Structure formats: structure tokens, C-alpha cells
Amino acid sequence: MNRTFNIEKLTEVKEWDIIVIGGGATGLGIAVDASKRGFKTLLLEKSDFAKGTSSRSTKLVHGGVRYLAQGNIKLVVEALRERGFLLANAPHLTRIQQFIIPAYSYFNKWFYGVGLFVYDLLSRKLSLGQPSLLSKKTVLKKMPLINPKKLKGGIVYTDGQFDDARLALALALTANDLGGTVLNYFQVTQLLKKNGKVIGVVADDEWSEKTFELHAKVVINATGVFVDSILDLDDPNTSAMVMPSQGVHLVVDKKFFPGTDALMIPKTNDGRVLFALPWHDRVVIGTTDTPLNIISEEPIALEEEIEFILLHFNEYTTAQLKRKDVLSVFAGLRPLVKTSNKTSTSLASRDHTILVSKSNLITITGGKWTTYRKMAKDAVNNAAFIAALPIVKCSTRNLPLHGCTKELKYGDPLSSYGADAKIIKSMIVEDPALADKIHPHYDYCFAEILFSVKFEMALTVEDILARRSRLLLVDARAAMEAAPVVAHAMAPLLNEDLAWEEEQVKSFQSLASGYLATAS
């Protein structure tokens, strides 16, 4: 995936079949689907791939137990089916994860047990394993720091886990492999129109500062929480489509929650579920559901959200987490579809919505990571109809994503690269110094920086530390310490100078400070 080569294609292709705006889960999924159908596809992302919500999820590939409790059977069935496809198509980036719900009354033990049995039943042939009831002794053995007071036992069930940003990169690489063209740091500033219909976009390349006028038979707005800004380019009088909700997560050392099983707290005081699950040798705890009026590229966790998570986690464990124990805090915004009768975002629909404007601009928003493939299918079907493209059925259900291999298991060294790990290993053979770590406490090495710049369009220190590796989310202070090292390694690869290094470090340190739970 070479950025220079892809930019050259912008002048070679006179008219694209589909232009996709937005490089998150939905947009990248659309690019894969459209490219697989043989359509000339271009994806433009104003920042880096998965810069926003798509790299800040709870890291779950799931049907949504809470949606079952809300009675949204359709969404649960759809998500459980998509969960099975995703686990099969990207085994190097996903894994099966066991979850335990501790029960503090016999009623809850059977109530949640029956609910989870129905949950598994809905997955049909794609079941990951039937849930079962656990004794108090077994729960304490599996989760030694769970609060034992009044504990009656628990329920164990199985769902999926994944690395969201790395999966987004796998989608970008897959679209590229299929002949699609994907570009980061390309901001759409204008929609081109003829006779009132959208026929393309004007986009600025942040790095070359060049402007491109790009034509297409149809344009898809897949910008997540930013869909309204693109809709405004089409019609400034359009009503807002998105009701943003913020989800915050805390990352802590695994000593505060040892074991391999994940914890699911079935109901918080705002009606959400709360998870604590192993991830990158740490534990991710979340999430919140806070309505916001301001949409930001870098949302910051509110004090009350951090305290909310600590309070509920401490109620269920003897670990008694404090602010100083938190290694990183990250926040993401969910693009919930705006409705007039919802008083709480925790009750708002997680279904996706597709809007076709009078100008033929297609907008898709809502949904969740697990159902990205189904969302993409629906969007491309609509686009093909609007643009009168050849009728080609979606064929991504059993499409292995870039790097797909069963030789490396999720969590193994270099497993996030899948089959590409052999390229990184060959780099180290040629230059053993590339095996050196960028931080003494973490395994990420210099060869991975080289690979990410050459083949994954990494252009900034943030790209490396937040999404190519996950160090910023795993340990914000360690990421800040590694920033100068990363900048110095990237500069010659990008033909940049010392001034660029200093600017990158300064910019990253400012950003990373927002991931600290306590003042630096």
C-alpha cells in the first residue's frame, strides 16, 4: 500500500465508480466490498485510517447482550452472524474470549443464565460455545480478585475480541490488494455537482498541499460522527443526523485483574454493561455512555466518566483501583442516529441508517464494528443502484482479510501483521539492529516502524504509537517516552529534517497528555 503510487492514480482515473469519504470501519469496509465487486473505488480519509471512533472501541466482536435485553433481536442475530464471519476472516486479529458475569443473587444467576442461553441460541451454527453456570468456588478460582461478599456464583459465556485499529489497517490493505485506492490525510472540502447531483469531490492532500478535483458516479459519506459536516457541504439546511455519545475506557496493569477470563458487569446505574478484559497484556475497563453536544477529533474523558468506571469496577473487585493505577485513558465518540424521543443515549439504536439525499449523496452512519461488513454491503448495494453500476453480488462473507493466517495466533509476537510478519522478520535478518525495542518495557521494535512507513502509510509519530502499535492506548507515559525515538527513526524514511522531528514530538506529547488519568 504505497501512498505515492495511489496519488498518481488520481490523475490516471478520469471518473471513479465510487468515492468513499471516511477511513473508519464503515468506510474501509465499503472500499473492500466495492473493490471486490470490481468497481473503481477511491477512499479518502482526512486524518489517518481509524483515527477516530474505530480505534477506540471496547475491543469486542460481539452480538450485544444488552441489545438482547432491550428486545432488539434483529440486531443481535445480525451481529452474531457477522461475529462468526469476522473471526474466520481475520484469525490473526481476533480471538474467542470467555466472559464471566458474577451473580450476587440466585435470581440473577438464573436470569442471566437463561438470557445468555438465548443469546447463544441465536448464533445458531456460528455458536462459539454454550454458556454455563459456575459455582462461587469456580468464579473465585478464575477471578481471584472478584468481590466474594454475597457472591452466589456466576455465568460464563463466549464472545469475540479483536484489535480494532489493526483490523482497520487490514481492511485498507485488503481494499488496496483488490485494486481499490485508499489515501489518508486527504480532506474533502467540497462536493462537485452537476444539475443538482453530486458528481465528485474536491480534496486537499495535507502532505503535498495539493488540491484534487475528483469525479465519480456516486459518492458515499461514511465519516461516522462527522457525517453532518459532509451533509452540510451538500445542503447547509440539512437537519443533524448524528447524536454523538462518548465512551471512555481505562487501561490498567493485569495485576489488578489477573486471569484469562473477562468480567462483564451486567448493569450499571446508567443502564449500560461494563467490561474488564485482557488486551495486549493489560486490562481494558469500560465503557461509559455520555451524550455530547461537541464533536471533537480528540475527545477527552470527563472526570465523572473516569470516576464512574473506577467506582463500578471497585464494587465488583477487591483490587480497589485508584487514579494513579491507570496507565491510559481513551475516549471515542459513537455516531448514534439522532432521534427525537430518546432521553438517554444508552437507549438509542445501534442499528445503522442509510440516507440518500436529493443530490444522490449516500450517507451511512450508526452501527458498530462487528457489523461493519453488513453495513458496507448495504451501502454498496445502494450506491450501485444510484449509479447504475453493473449488478454484482456482495462476496465478502468468506473473504480472508489481508494478512490472514492461522500460523500466528492473536497475541503472539507480530501476530497483528499476520502473514506480513515474515517481511518484518526478513528486515531484522538483514539488519539485526532493527530488532531493538523502541521502549524497554514493550516489544514494539524498529523493524515495525520501517514496515509501517513503507507498507501501511504511517506518516506521523501518532500513527505509529496510537494505531500501528497500540502503545498510546496501553501506556500513555511509555508512549510519550518513546516519541522522540520514533520521530528520529521515521524522519529519514520520510525525508524529513530535525525540525519535523521536534514538531512531531511536541504535537504527540500534547495529544498524549489527554490520555493520562492524572496530571503529568
Backbone hydrogen bonds, N-H to C=O, Kabsch-Sander energy under -0.5 kcal/mol:
donor,donor_aa,acceptor,acceptor_aa,energy
3,R,1,M,-0.6
6,N,2,N,-2.2
7,I,3,R,-2.3
8,E,4,T,-1.7
9,K,5,F,-1.2
10,L,6,N,-0.5
10,L,7,I,-1.2
11,T,7,I,-0.5
11,T,8,E,-1.1
12,E,8,E,-0.9
13,V,9,K,-2.4
14,K,12,E,-0.6
16,W,215,H,-2.9
17,D,40,K,-1.5
18,I,40,K,-2.2
19,I,218,V,-2.0
20,V,18,I,-0.5
20,V,42,L,-3.4
21,I,220,I,-3.0
22,G,20,V,-0.6
22,G,44,L,-3.0
27,G,222,A,-0.5
28,L,24,G,-2.7
29,G,25,A,-2.1
30,I,26,T,-2.3
31,A,27,G,-2.3
32,V,28,L,-2.1
33,D,29,G,-2.4
34,A,30,I,-3.1
35,S,31,A,-2.0
36,K,32,V,-2.4
37,R,33,D,-1.6
38,G,35,S,-1.3
39,F,34,A,-2.2
41,T,39,F,-0.9
42,L,18,I,-2.3
43,L,181,T,-2.9
44,L,20,V,-2.7
45,E,183,L,-2.3
50,A,23,G,-2.1
51,K,48,D,-2.0
55,S,52,G,-1.8
56,R,53,T,-2.1
61,V,160,G,-2.2
62,H,60,L,-0.7
68,L,64,G,-1.3
69,A,65,V,-1.6
70,Q,66,R,-1.4
71,G,68,L,-1.4
72,N,67,Y,-2.6
73,I,71,G,-1.8
76,V,72,N,-1.8
77,V,73,I,-2.9
78,E,74,K,-2.3
79,A,75,L,-2.6
80,L,76,V,-2.7
81,R,77,V,-2.1
82,E,78,E,-2.4
83,R,79,A,-2.5
84,G,80,L,-1.6
85,F,81,R,-1.6
86,L,82,E,-2.6
87,L,83,R,-2.3
88,A,84,G,-1.4
89,N,85,F,-2.2
90,A,86,L,-1.7
93,L,90,A,-1.6
94,T,90,A,-0.7
95,R,161,Q,-2.1
97,Q,159,D,-3.1
99,F,157,Y,-3.2
100,I,262,A,-2.9
101,I,155,I,-2.8
103,A,153,G,-2.7
109,K,105,S,-1.9
110,W,106,Y,-1.9
111,F,107,F,-3.0
112,Y,108,N,-2.8
113,G,109,K,-1.2
114,V,110,W,-2.6
115,G,111,F,-2.0
116,L,112,Y,-2.5
117,F,113,G,-1.6
118,V,114,V,-2.1
119,Y,115,G,-2.1
120,D,116,L,-2.4
121,L,117,F,-2.3
122,L,118,V,-2.0
123,S,119,Y,-0.5
123,S,120,D,-1.1
124,R,121,L,-1.2
126,L,123,S,-2.2
127,S,124,R,-1.4
132,S,156,V,-1.9
134,L,154,G,-3.5
139,V,135,S,-2.3
140,L,136,K,-2.4
141,K,137,K,-1.6
142,K,138,T,-2.3
143,M,139,V,-2.8
146,I,143,M,-2.1
147,N,316,Y,-2.9
151,L,148,P,-1.8
152,K,103,A,-3.2
153,G,103,A,-0.8
154,G,134,L,-2.0
155,I,101,I,-1.8
156,V,132,S,-2.6
157,Y,99,F,-2.4
159,D,97,Q,-2.6
160,G,61,V,-1.8
161,Q,95,R,-2.5
162,F,59,K,-1.7
163,D,93,L,-1.4
164,D,162,F,-0.7
167,L,163,D,-2.0
168,A,164,D,-2.2
169,L,165,A,-2.0
170,A,166,R,-1.9
171,L,167,L,-2.1
172,A,168,A,-2.2
173,L,169,L,-2.6
174,T,170,A,-2.1
175,A,171,L,-2.7
176,N,172,A,-2.1
177,D,173,L,-2.5
178,L,174,T,-1.8
179,G,176,N,-1.6
180,G,175,A,-2.7
181,T,41,T,-2.3
182,V,180,G,-0.5
183,L,43,L,-2.0
185,Y,47,S,-3.0
186,F,45,E,-3.0
187,Q,204,D,-2.3
188,V,186,F,-0.5
189,T,187,Q,-0.5
189,T,202,V,-2.7
190,Q,202,V,-1.4
192,L,190,Q,-0.5
192,L,200,G,-2.3
194,K,197,K,-2.5
197,K,194,K,-1.8
198,V,359,S,-2.8
199,I,192,L,-2.8
200,G,192,L,-0.9
201,V,214,L,-2.6
202,V,190,Q,-2.6
203,A,212,F,-2.5
204,D,187,Q,-2.7
205,D,210,K,-3.0
206,E,185,Y,-2.5
206,E,204,D,-0.7
209,E,205,D,-2.1
212,F,203,A,-3.0
214,L,201,V,-3.0
214,L,212,F,-0.6
216,A,199,I,-2.6
217,K,16,W,-2.1
218,V,17,D,-0.8
220,I,19,I,-2.8
221,N,362,I,-4.1
222,A,21,I,-2.6
222,A,220,I,-0.8
226,F,223,T,-2.2
227,V,224,G,-1.7
229,S,226,F,-1.1
230,I,226,F,-1.1
231,L,227,V,-2.4
232,D,228,D,-2.0
233,L,229,S,-1.0
234,D,230,I,-1.3
235,D,231,L,-3.0
238,T,235,D,-2.2
243,M,336,L,-3.5
245,S,334,R,-1.5
246,Q,290,T,-3.0
247,G,332,G,-3.1
249,H,330,F,-2.4
250,L,285,I,-2.8
251,V,328,S,-2.4
252,V,283,V,-2.4
253,D,325,D,-0.5
254,K,281,D,-0.6
256,F,253,D,-1.8
257,F,254,K,-1.3
262,A,98,Q,-2.8
263,L,276,A,-3.0
264,M,100,I,-2.3
265,I,274,L,-3.6
268,T,272,R,-2.7
271,G,268,T,-1.9
274,L,265,I,-2.2
275,F,286,G,-3.3
276,A,263,L,-2.1
277,L,284,V,-2.4
279,W,282,R,-2.8
282,R,279,W,-1.8
283,V,252,V,-2.5
284,V,277,L,-2.7
285,I,250,L,-3.2
286,G,275,F,-2.3
287,T,248,V,-0.6
290,T,246,Q,-2.2
292,L,244,P,-1.9
296,S,294,I,-0.6
305,E,302,L,-0.6
306,I,302,L,-1.9
307,E,303,E,-2.3
308,F,304,E,-1.9
309,I,305,E,-2.1
310,L,306,I,-2.3
311,L,307,E,-2.7
312,H,308,F,-2.2
313,F,309,I,-2.6
314,N,310,L,-2.5
315,E,311,L,-1.4
316,Y,312,H,-1.0
316,Y,313,F,-0.7
317,T,313,F,-0.8
318,T,145,L,-2.9
325,D,322,K,-1.8
326,V,323,R,-1.6
327,L,251,V,-2.8
328,S,251,V,-1.2
329,V,515,Y,-2.3
330,F,249,H,-2.1
332,G,247,G,-2.4
334,R,245,S,-3.7
336,L,243,M,-0.8
336,L,334,R,-1.6
337,V,349,S,-0.6
338,K,241,M,-3.2
343,T,341,N,-0.5
347,L,344,S,-1.3
348,A,345,T,-0.6
353,T,365,T,-3.0
355,L,363,T,-3.1
357,S,355,L,-0.6
357,S,361,L,-2.8
360,N,357,S,-2.2
362,I,219,V,-2.3
363,T,355,L,-3.1
363,T,361,L,-0.5
364,I,221,N,-2.4
365,T,353,T,-2.1
367,G,351,D,-0.7
371,T,368,K,-1.0
372,Y,369,W,-2.1
375,M,371,T,-2.4
376,A,372,Y,-2.5
377,K,373,R,-2.3
378,D,374,K,-2.3
379,A,375,M,-2.3
380,V,376,A,-2.7
381,N,377,K,-2.3
382,N,378,D,-1.9
383,A,379,A,-2.4
384,A,380,V,-2.9
385,F,381,N,-1.6
386,I,382,N,-2.6
387,A,383,A,-2.7
388,A,385,F,-0.8
389,L,384,A,-2.3
392,V,390,P,-0.8
399,L,396,T,-1.6
401,L,89,N,-2.4
402,H,170,A,-0.7
404,C,401,L,-2.4
410,Y,91,P,-0.6
412,D,409,K,-2.7
415,S,412,D,-2.3
417,Y,414,L,-1.6
418,G,415,S,-1.3
419,A,403,G,-1.8
420,D,417,Y,-2.0
421,A,418,G,-2.1
422,K,419,A,-1.1
423,I,420,D,-1.3
424,I,420,D,-1.3
425,K,421,A,-2.4
426,S,422,K,-1.9
427,M,423,I,-1.8
428,I,424,I,-1.7
429,V,425,K,-1.8
430,E,426,S,-2.0
431,D,427,M,-2.0
434,L,431,D,-2.4
435,A,432,P,-1.9
436,D,433,A,-1.6
438,I,444,Y,-2.5
439,H,442,Y,-0.5
442,Y,439,H,-1.7
446,F,436,D,-1.8
447,A,434,L,-2.3
448,E,445,C,-0.8
449,I,445,C,-0.9
450,L,446,F,-2.1
451,F,447,A,-2.4
452,S,448,E,-2.6
453,V,449,I,-2.3
454,K,450,L,-2.3
455,F,451,F,-3.0
456,E,451,F,-0.5
456,E,452,S,-1.4
458,A,452,S,-2.0
464,I,460,T,-1.5
465,L,461,V,-2.8
466,A,462,E,-2.8
467,R,462,E,-0.7
467,R,463,D,-1.1
468,R,463,D,-2.6
469,S,464,I,-3.0
472,L,465,L,-3.0
473,L,470,R,-0.6
474,V,470,R,-1.9
475,D,471,L,-3.2
476,A,327,L,-1.6
477,R,327,L,-0.6
479,A,475,D,-2.1
480,M,476,A,-2.1
481,E,477,R,-2.0
482,A,478,A,-1.9
483,A,479,A,-1.2
486,V,482,A,-2.3
487,A,483,A,-2.7
488,H,484,P,-2.1
489,A,485,V,-1.7
490,M,486,V,-2.3
491,A,487,A,-2.2
493,L,489,A,-0.5
493,L,490,M,-0.5
494,L,490,M,-1.7
494,L,491,A,-0.5
495,N,492,P,-0.6
496,E,491,A,-3.1
501,E,497,D,-1.8
502,E,498,L,-2.5
503,E,499,A,-2.2
504,Q,500,W,-2.7
505,V,501,E,-2.5
506,K,502,E,-2.3
507,S,503,E,-2.5
508,F,504,Q,-2.6
509,Q,505,V,-2.7
510,S,506,K,-1.8
511,L,507,S,-2.0
512,A,508,F,-3.3
513,S,509,Q,-1.5
514,G,511,L,-1.5
515,Y,512,A,-2.1
516,L,513,S,-1.2
